[in-house]
Amino acid sequence: MNYEDLNKEVTYRTSRSGGAGGQHVNKVSTKVELLFNVNDSSILTERRKLIISEKLSNRISLDGVLALKCDETRSQSANKEIVFERFINLIKTALTPVKKRRPTKPSRSSVRKRLDSKKKHSEKKSNRKFKGE
């Protein structure tokens, strides 16, 4: 999947960023919010839309819009790049299949070692007991 094509389906919203920075912060819109409508995407297949909706359900609004914000730098373009990178990483991790756990049995030697250590420990404890006459 070409992640650069997703950039065409993403919309950006800018606003003034809070925090330190003096007059610059008060007059320049450097905070960038990335909005991506998962349901309306033409690039994603229905299966991928479903996977993304399930895995990122806590980040997606009721309208099906995924929103990410960035106001780390004083540059709007730098914040745009940062938020898009985050978006790509989020989509990649959501679409990466989870490996199925294959249950394994412990080896005979590991079982033997465990039982031997338990036996030694119990003997150590039992030797501490007071043996009255």
MOGIBEL-V865355 format. One line per field, one symbol per residue. phi: phi as a letter, one per 40 degrees, with the letter a starting at -180 (. if undefined). psi: psi as a letter, one per 30 degrees, with the letter a starting at -180 (. if undefined). burial: + if it has 24 or more other C-alpha atoms within 12 Angstrom, else -. A space follows every 10 residues. Layout:
phi->???
psi->???
burial->???
This chain:
phi->.ccccccccc bbbbacccgc igcdccbbcb cbbcbbcccc cccccccccc cccccbccbb cccgbcbbba acbcbccccc cccccccccc cdcccccccc cbcbcccccc ccdccccccc cccdcccccc bcb
psi->kjfffffffk kkkllkkaal fbfeeffkjf kkkkkjjeeg kfekleeeee eeeeegeffk lffgkkkklk helgkeeeee eeeeeeeeee eeeefkkkkk kjklkkleee eeeeeeeeee eeeeefffkk il.
burial->-----+---+ -+-+-++--- --------++ +++++++++- +--+---++- -++--+--+- ----++++++ +-++-+--++ ++++--++-- +--------- ---------- ---------- ---------- ---
